[in-house]
Amino acid sequence: MVQKTNSGKISNLCVDGQALWTDLMETARFGGTAKGGIKRLTLTQEDKQVRDWFMQTCEALGCTVSHDSMGNLFARRAGQDNTLPPISMGSHLDTQPTGGKFDGILGVLGGLSVLRALHKSGYVTRHPIELINWTNEEGSRFSPPMMCSGVFAGVFTEEEVLEKRDRAGIRFGDELDAIGYRGVEKCGEHPLTAYFELHIEQGPILEAEEKTIGIVTGIQGARWYEVTVRGKDAHAGSTPMPLRHDALLASAKMIQTVSAVAVKYGPSAVGTVGLLENRPNSSNVVPGEVFFTIDIRDPDDSVVLKMERELLTQLQQIATDSAVTAEVVQIWDAPAVHFDKECVSMVEQAAAEAQYPARRIVSGPGHDAGYVARVAPTAMIFVPCKVGLSHNEEESITNPQAEAGANVLLEAVLKADQFFNVTE
């Protein structure tokens, strides 16, 4: 059985904030862009480079590093009882095509700073402590996002993910083999005692309220769709307006509808069209086919369902009125997540003990923690980012903010190590 005990602050350990910042700046060179951001798409050579760096750096701290059949990386620091499942930390190393220096990787390098603090002090935890890099969190190359933490949690099958293809038709499994990160351990056969994820907020609330730490209680529900609108290519000069089957014009009306439905169900609901492809994309041809994506979200799953129903009805009506067809395929359904109350409390206590101004908050974006929460007690820690900007090369946080988040992560991990005690 699991016997749980509470205690106050565990130790006087602190992370090395300057070393953490140095790691953030050093890893930014893997896929660094001219505008100061990062383009490090899943399973590219840039992804391989940062993975190699991660392995070498963790091994230098005495960790054992392994990877599973989906390429998820696990850096383990031994504990007093290595038969126990680890207390784990993690996030992701991949980025958006025009990503910033902190989204995802702060959680990985913040976890690295925890391992470094334990290594330098010689402090030995009861459980092993493990740092995880999840493959393909962003979903910007292979969709949907969080695919490999999803396989870990049993949401997706290994087979379906290996067969996923990017927009160029390149297969996920082939690229995983190409960078040499397909492991022997079957994804999901890796027990965890608890999991903590540090991340930038990716929103403006913490900065606006002058809070140092966000105590994340859960993640709002989200659904993604791929829409293909088909009309008929025609000459722009000789086809009368009433006789056109203009796929782009119909799509424009659909995109407006996505925004209107989100506004209707506000203030927490959001709707986004973030990817659009127009064919044949010629200046003097009436567009015959358009492909675009839809992303809708709300903390209440029932609201997401209402948005979906209204959107599908309106999109089909627009298609009929515009003399085109619309094929809508749902590619991702992520119900709202509520994190483990005890793990959330550990984060809250850690922030209070460090005297960091903090507040409870629900995450708008999805995270690997959302899937991990299905198989292990889980919580997240947010730190502010400048004007809430993320998925952007101008994404920015400060050195003290990164250090504060990592210190809360360290203390939460130590609390979990004492809290989850296995007895006869």
Steps between C-alpha positions, in 0.01 A plus 500: 500500500602867477530686828507877460663740744531878501787718618625857475793621294720202426845658461692820444599395149470752217565474129787682333308768311797615295577146385135457400510820297826394335335171399203687353725721291728215395218274381348790305775452241344169390267629233555865590342754262623839379229672706618340824247218516522128431381271221552151639234276354444147624742232373711741293877522524460798735286281726768233494768757592317625807416141603869406477587803715232401752635145530862609540415765758285267711757222487763746626282541812507125562161426346409198292327605178269278296235544231185306422344384173352848435829678564397636841820561701539408868796623709499322837687589817516208740325516837526310826247243377529452126217248493260792543355672194663842456378844596518658157529841333491590135377685193618516138793614285319547166368841393263671261637605157549850642530411867666667795780404737284395796182316397546139604872502553472699823334194653778272381785728602325597823492128576866480407573775752324289766722202413804728513405630847456147633827389341704789639357463850522122512139486620353155433124475469303192597355454151704525183455843342438507128503771232296434183507651152175415320514459122283723278317712756441785258331309219631759255663244272303184583144554618339480753709642785620306804497181293768311691388587851163395358639158406658482847157556657316265264314773310660410166648172381865473413409369156279795404761755609784328311288527184430874538635714216595865484374737228782381274385138535797392715420220745549550876651155555756549223614831648522353850730230363699756298606694812569178691258551788264204476559305821431140602270568798137505384348842554280499808680221683677748724326552836505840672423590860419866420570757231568877507531728198643854502391725213461862400139615533457586129244757610491845665336433839802444727687802365192723523442399861872514589508134602824304492345152498188351349365196686337312215186311603415359158482546122201612297336271247599525134399359163679529165357457153629489143267658245519448123277728294458396137363723226614523139807659343399757238646792307479820701434714193228304327295338779202717609466553875162320530640189328811457714570220749760697694652285774704786648206738529296231675796423728530866595140496618567179694804650668294800609247256644767328712579833663133595541411172672793538744391854585142380555611243757755731668667629699701179552427335163750546216500401134791519257578428136878478495586316178360568152594368156342638183505308172605556226614828661522695174410867463265449202331173601185471712616276789374145468613353832593633842634311801499653848506399866270593788594503868222554761548500878324567830550382860149346490467193274127564457578843352749346256229257389250782445758694300571194287135437421435862406815521289428184304147616423611844387793374292275266305246778445771730365618224269148447364441873453837536324452204262803316643550197723666492842658191653567544873713239680564510874866414558534564873273492802655590834246519784558745785757376754490542878838448665561299816397703805794384711758582232338840442522560875872415495559767235293748698691427822835526322410843359377623839811377683720686251276808545431525128178685412279231348148418386308197382441491125356277224718441194362611167751306287533125517810334649646153532397517867140474383556147372742397775228592752306195374768262632669683792428778752596818316529877542647795310686819587472817291729802487408825321609584148521852362155628391388138490673446166584142397535295180690805381869580451461798736393276790677627813543430872762618750775310674337549847168369367664185365689449828185547709310241299784250526525551877129429540546192283789382719304538823186339355704198389654467846157524662368229269798280587396509866125506438475177304631233736458135405443267795408135548 
